[in-house]
Amino acid sequence: MKNRLALISVLALAACSSPPPPQNFAPLDYSYLRPFTFKVANISVVNSYVPGPDEAQLNANNPAPPAPALLAMLNHRMQPSGQPGNGTVTVQAASITEGGGNLNGQMTVDINLTSADGRSTGFAEASVTASAPVPDGDNNSPDMQAALYQMTKKLMDAINVQLPYQITHNIPTWVDWTNPQGGAFSTGTGGASGAIQATPLTGPPGSSVTTTTTTGAPGAPVPQAGMPVPLTPATTVPAPPTGNLVPPGYPGAPTTLTPPQ
């Protein structure tokens, strides 16, 4: 009897100390978002960001490292129309670092376009940041893996809003809006295969969005979390193709006029 009780106690302790089952993380897929078709013959997507040693360790434990997720989205959404000219889309930053008790993420993407004769150029840059508290446990813990995955998702959701905004405000004449692939103001939040959802330009919780503009619309307004995006009066933007879902505040969004009482 005593031996049986001792065996039961050992089995109970073993059950209590067993690690939790591994979590399943869905791949971050943005293939349901419509591409932007630029008036160039070729577009190259390159990654110029090199992570540091500490960051590389976090990436190794991240179920969805930021650079591969961003590159896959850009290769899908940045498309050439076949017209003369060349384009380069460069990932300047795709990082998640740890500091000050937080996970800090950043994504920055540059778009450079050049006509065949080199006389016309276009440039746009989108940059987003996000932060979240570091969970308890070491870098290999399930909680840390979940936090890193969520950080990548926050950054991807934000860049899928900020990038169309910068394209429309800085290089709208380089977009072939009549192409069936066209350009869409859809974000990476939610949605299923074949479905396109549009949301107001709002940063995810704990994130901030910053913008750098060099040409096209100097002083263009920067979208803030929770606020609609105003249009710059001096900027003329072609309307997106019929059927696009346009978030409130974007060019082409329906406007409701309230008659005076």
C-alpha positions as CSV (number, residue, x, y, z in Angstrom):
1,M,0.0,0.0,0.0
2,K,2.8,2.4,1.0
3,N,4.6,1.6,-2.3
4,R,1.5,2.3,-4.3
5,L,1.0,5.7,-2.5
6,A,4.6,6.6,-3.2
7,L,4.3,5.8,-6.9
8,I,1.1,7.9,-7.1
9,S,2.9,10.8,-5.5
10,V,5.9,10.6,-7.9
11,L,3.5,10.5,-10.9
12,A,1.6,13.5,-9.6
13,L,4.8,15.5,-9.2
14,A,6.0,14.5,-12.7
15,A,2.7,15.7,-14.1
16,C,2.9,19.1,-12.3
17,S,6.4,19.7,-13.5
18,S,5.9,18.7,-17.2
19,P,6.2,21.6,-19.6
20,P,3.1,23.1,-21.2
21,P,2.2,21.8,-24.7
22,P,3.8,23.8,-27.6
23,Q,1.8,26.6,-29.1
24,N,0.8,26.7,-32.7
25,F,1.4,30.0,-34.5
26,A,-0.3,30.6,-37.8
27,P,1.9,31.8,-40.7
28,L,1.6,35.5,-41.3
29,D,0.0,35.5,-44.8
30,Y,-0.9,38.8,-46.6
31,S,-1.5,37.3,-50.0
32,Y,-5.2,38.4,-49.8
33,L,-4.1,42.0,-50.0
34,R,-4.2,43.6,-53.5
35,P,-0.8,44.6,-55.0
36,F,0.4,48.0,-56.1
37,T,1.3,48.0,-59.8
38,F,4.0,50.6,-60.6
39,K,4.7,52.1,-64.0
40,V,8.1,50.4,-64.4
41,A,9.4,47.3,-66.1
42,N,11.2,45.8,-63.1
43,I,11.0,46.0,-59.3
44,S,13.6,44.5,-57.1
45,V,12.9,43.8,-53.4
46,V,16.1,43.8,-51.3
47,N,16.9,43.5,-47.6
48,S,19.7,45.8,-46.5
49,Y,19.1,45.4,-42.7
50,V,21.6,43.3,-40.8
51,P,20.5,42.3,-37.2
52,G,23.0,42.4,-34.3
53,P,23.9,39.3,-32.3
54,D,21.3,39.9,-29.5
55,E,18.6,40.6,-32.1
56,A,19.5,37.5,-34.0
57,Q,19.0,35.4,-30.9
58,L,15.5,36.9,-30.5
59,N,14.8,36.1,-34.2
60,A,15.8,32.5,-33.6
61,N,13.1,32.2,-31.0
62,N,10.5,34.1,-33.0
63,P,7.9,31.9,-34.8
64,A,7.6,34.8,-37.3
65,P,10.8,36.8,-37.7
66,P,10.1,40.3,-39.0
67,A,12.4,40.4,-42.0
68,P,11.1,37.3,-43.8
69,A,7.5,38.3,-43.1
70,L,8.1,41.8,-44.5
71,L,10.0,40.6,-47.6
72,A,7.2,38.1,-48.4
73,M,4.6,40.8,-48.2
74,L,6.6,43.2,-50.3
75,N,7.3,40.6,-53.0
76,H,3.6,40.1,-53.3
77,R,2.3,43.7,-53.1
78,M,5.0,45.6,-55.1
79,Q,4.5,44.7,-58.8
80,P,5.7,46.2,-62.1
81,S,3.4,47.1,-65.0
82,G,5.9,46.4,-67.8
83,Q,6.3,50.1,-68.8
84,P,9.9,51.4,-69.2
85,G,11.7,52.1,-66.0
86,N,13.0,50.4,-62.9
87,G,12.2,50.3,-59.2
88,T,13.8,49.1,-56.0
89,V,12.0,48.4,-52.7
90,T,14.5,48.3,-49.9
91,V,14.0,47.0,-46.3
92,Q,16.0,49.5,-44.3
93,A,14.9,48.0,-40.9
94,A,13.0,44.9,-39.8
95,S,14.0,44.6,-36.1
96,I,12.8,43.5,-32.7
97,T,15.1,44.3,-29.9
98,E,14.9,44.1,-26.1
99,G,15.6,47.1,-23.9
100,G,14.2,49.0,-20.9
101,G,11.9,46.0,-20.0
102,N,10.2,46.2,-23.4
103,L,10.3,44.5,-26.8
104,N,10.8,47.3,-29.3
105,G,10.1,46.7,-33.0
106,Q,10.7,48.8,-36.1
107,M,10.1,48.4,-39.8
108,T,11.2,50.9,-42.5
109,V,10.7,50.5,-46.2
110,D,12.0,52.7,-49.0
111,I,10.7,52.8,-52.6
112,N,12.9,54.3,-55.4
113,L,11.5,54.5,-58.9
114,T,13.4,55.8,-62.0
115,S,12.2,56.3,-65.6
116,A,14.0,54.6,-68.5
117,D,15.8,57.8,-69.4
118,G,16.6,58.6,-65.8
119,R,15.0,62.0,-66.0
120,S,12.1,61.2,-63.7
121,T,12.4,59.7,-60.2
122,G,10.0,58.9,-57.4
123,F,10.7,58.2,-53.7
124,A,8.5,57.2,-50.7
125,E,9.4,55.9,-47.3
126,A,7.2,54.2,-44.7
127,S,8.4,53.6,-41.1
128,V,6.5,52.2,-38.1
129,T,7.4,51.3,-34.6
130,A,5.8,49.3,-31.8
131,S,6.6,48.2,-28.2
132,A,5.3,45.8,-25.6
133,P,6.4,44.6,-22.2
134,V,8.9,41.7,-22.0
135,P,7.1,38.7,-20.5
136,D,8.5,36.8,-17.6
137,G,10.8,33.9,-18.3
138,D,13.8,33.4,-20.5
139,N,14.0,34.0,-24.3
140,N,13.1,30.3,-25.0
141,S,9.8,30.4,-22.9
142,P,6.4,30.0,-24.6
143,D,5.4,33.4,-23.4
144,M,8.4,35.0,-25.1
145,Q,7.7,33.2,-28.3
146,A,4.1,34.4,-28.2
147,A,5.2,38.0,-27.4
148,L,7.7,38.0,-30.4
149,Y,5.0,36.6,-32.7
150,Q,2.6,39.3,-31.7
151,M,5.2,42.0,-32.1
152,T,5.9,40.9,-35.7
153,K,2.1,40.9,-36.4
154,K,1.7,44.4,-34.9
155,L,4.5,45.7,-37.1
156,M,3.1,44.0,-40.2
157,D,-0.4,45.3,-39.6
158,A,1.0,48.9,-39.2
159,I,3.3,48.8,-42.3
160,N,0.4,47.5,-44.4
161,V,-1.4,50.7,-43.6
162,Q,1.5,53.1,-43.6
163,L,3.0,51.9,-46.9
164,P,-0.2,52.6,-49.0
165,Y,-0.5,56.0,-47.3
166,Q,3.0,57.0,-48.4
167,I,2.6,55.6,-51.9
168,T,-0.6,57.6,-52.4
169,H,0.8,60.9,-51.0
170,N,4.3,60.8,-52.5
171,I,4.3,58.8,-55.8
172,P,0.7,58.5,-56.9
173,T,1.6,59.2,-60.6
174,W,3.8,56.1,-60.6
175,V,0.9,53.8,-59.8
176,D,-1.0,52.2,-62.6
177,W,-4.5,52.7,-61.0
178,T,-6.2,51.2,-64.1
179,N,-4.5,47.9,-63.8
180,P,-6.8,45.1,-62.5
181,Q,-4.2,44.4,-59.8
182,G,-4.3,48.1,-59.0
183,G,-3.6,49.4,-55.5
184,A,-5.6,48.9,-52.4
185,F,-5.9,50.6,-49.0
186,S,-6.4,47.2,-47.3
187,T,-4.6,46.4,-44.1
188,G,-3.1,43.2,-42.8
189,T,-5.5,43.0,-39.9
190,G,-8.0,40.1,-40.0
191,G,-9.5,38.8,-43.2
192,A,-9.5,35.5,-44.9
193,S,-8.2,34.2,-48.2
194,G,-9.8,36.2,-51.0
195,A,-11.3,38.8,-48.6
196,I,-10.0,42.4,-48.4
197,Q,-10.8,44.4,-45.3
198,A,-10.2,48.1,-44.8
199,T,-9.7,49.8,-41.5
200,P,-9.1,53.4,-40.4
201,L,-5.4,54.2,-40.1
202,T,-4.9,53.4,-36.5
203,G,-1.8,52.1,-34.9
204,P,-2.0,48.8,-32.9
205,P,-2.0,49.1,-29.0
206,G,1.4,50.2,-27.7
207,S,2.7,51.2,-31.1
208,S,3.6,54.5,-32.7
209,V,3.8,55.4,-36.4
210,T,6.4,57.8,-37.8
211,T,6.8,58.9,-41.4
212,T,9.7,60.3,-43.5
213,T,8.9,62.0,-46.8
214,T,11.5,63.4,-49.1
215,T,9.7,64.1,-52.4
216,G,6.2,64.4,-53.6
217,A,4.4,66.0,-50.7
218,P,6.7,67.9,-48.3
219,G,5.2,68.3,-44.9
220,A,2.5,65.7,-45.6
221,P,0.5,64.9,-42.4
222,V,1.6,62.0,-40.3
223,P,-1.3,59.6,-39.3
224,Q,-1.7,59.3,-35.5
225,A,-3.2,56.4,-33.7
226,G,-7.0,56.6,-33.4
227,M,-7.3,59.7,-35.8
228,P,-8.4,59.9,-39.4
229,V,-5.9,60.9,-42.0
230,P,-6.4,64.4,-43.5
231,L,-5.5,65.2,-47.1
232,T,-2.8,67.7,-48.0
233,P,-4.6,70.4,-50.0
234,A,-1.8,70.8,-52.4
235,T,-1.7,67.1,-53.3
236,T,-3.7,65.8,-56.2
237,V,-4.2,62.0,-55.9
238,P,-5.7,59.8,-58.6
239,A,-8.8,57.9,-57.5
240,P,-8.3,54.1,-56.9
241,P,-10.1,51.8,-59.3
242,T,-13.8,51.0,-58.7
243,G,-14.4,48.4,-56.1
244,N,-11.4,49.3,-53.8
245,L,-12.1,49.5,-50.1
246,V,-10.9,52.9,-49.0
247,P,-10.5,53.6,-45.3
248,P,-12.1,56.8,-44.0
249,G,-9.9,59.9,-44.6
250,Y,-8.1,58.4,-47.6
251,P,-8.3,59.9,-51.2
252,G,-11.4,58.5,-52.8
253,A,-13.2,57.7,-49.6
254,P,-17.0,58.6,-49.8
255,T,-17.9,61.9,-48.2
256,T,-21.2,62.5,-46.5
257,L,-22.5,66.0,-46.4
258,T,-24.9,66.9,-43.6
259,P,-27.4,69.6,-44.7
260,P,-27.9,72.6,-42.4
261,Q,-30.7,72.3,-39.9
